[in-house]
Amino acid sequence: MNELERSVTAAIAAGREELVTLVTGLVGFDTTAREPADPPRQEADMQRYLAGRLAAAGASIDLWEPEEGSLGSPRQVPPGLSFGGRPQFAATFTGTGGGRSLLLNGHIDAVTPDPVDAWTGDPWQAERRDGKVYGVGASDMKSGVACMAYVAEVLARLGVRLQGDLIVHTNTDEESSGSGSIAGVEHGLRADAGICTEPTPGEIWVACRGSMSLTVRVVGRAGHAEIEHPHWREGGAVNAIDKASILMDAIRELDAEWQARPNRVHSYLPPATIMTTVIDGGTWYVTYPASCTFTVNMLYLPADADAEGWGTEMALQVEERLLAAAATDEWLAENPPAFEWGPDLPPFEVDGTSPIVETLGGAAADLGMPQRLGGLASWFDAASFTRAGACPMVGFGAGTAGRPFEGHKADESVVIDDLVRCAQTLAVTVMRWCGVASS
């Protein structure tokens, strides 16, 4: 590293407590991921807090609420999704000219901490112990958001004049639908490259799987469960859960077939998967359930996508298999299941030798963290920017190889040493990518 890079990374190390305080403050905002009709929580408060800090550091600020129905394809965005009270945020540090632009991206929503009684402390009151910060969203991904903001502040504080523009962007709705990053793309956010600061386990993520969901509703016929019933054609009860199990067996069979395909192997991603993840049925323990609803989660590889990037082949096969299974049962053949498709979030991949991967990997290596390439088995916001051509984006955030993913669970945490190393790596990457103007 050169002298400027050493001074910046030293300043970040010296500001360790300031960075930790920023993470703990962000954990305190209730930005729980929502169902589409949920009212706003504290998303606007958190976005305004970040805007105030980065405005003070010299950035131009853009806070906006996307208009309902204005985003992307209906296949990606839940119908009727409103962003009222959930603004998106971008802070731009305009370069002096002649350098490449870089977009740092992170989502502010966090999964519910339920069951809260499984936590050793209050999930909304960040706690520091054992070299970690604990709290809901501490790992996924308020640590990454804190690192982005802090790096921009430190560079401004030290008077580092970047040649290319640096954009710090935080969005809502990654955990719930992926619509937040789509809102950024639709708003016109563009850069020569980007980094999404998800908590990668010592890797640079260059790919992710696509994600779809299908809700299947099966009808039965209610009746007392403790008395004998005639055949259903004579008015007898029908157990909707039993009928749904026929369809769920078909899903398991199709999943095994997709995972076994020899021509669908990816260097950084697991095979495609199709599984039942939610089930709801019945009203009383002595009553035949009159309906059963279950949700199928589908994750597919980049090679499984159609020419436009969608998971069309998998979607068609799932519907065909369910209908074929229904045809084997007299009740289901005459009372076929109803289907409701959720958003289709296409996969992405970037070349592992692309300039942003080499720049980021080189910075990490110079800080003693040789990086390996990897991918996220689920979906993340980098896919929106990469697929739309807004910028080739990779994932890199606070995490170390060999440590388990800390999000989506009780006592979620981020290791403070990882937090500092992430911020240092991002800072060096920003300077090398954007370029530094001579004084």
Order of alpha helices (4+ residues) and beta strands (2+ residues): alpha-alpha-alpha-beta-beta-beta-beta-beta-alpha-beta-alpha-beta-beta-beta-alpha-beta-beta-alpha-alpha-beta-beta-alpha-beta-alpha-beta-beta-alpha
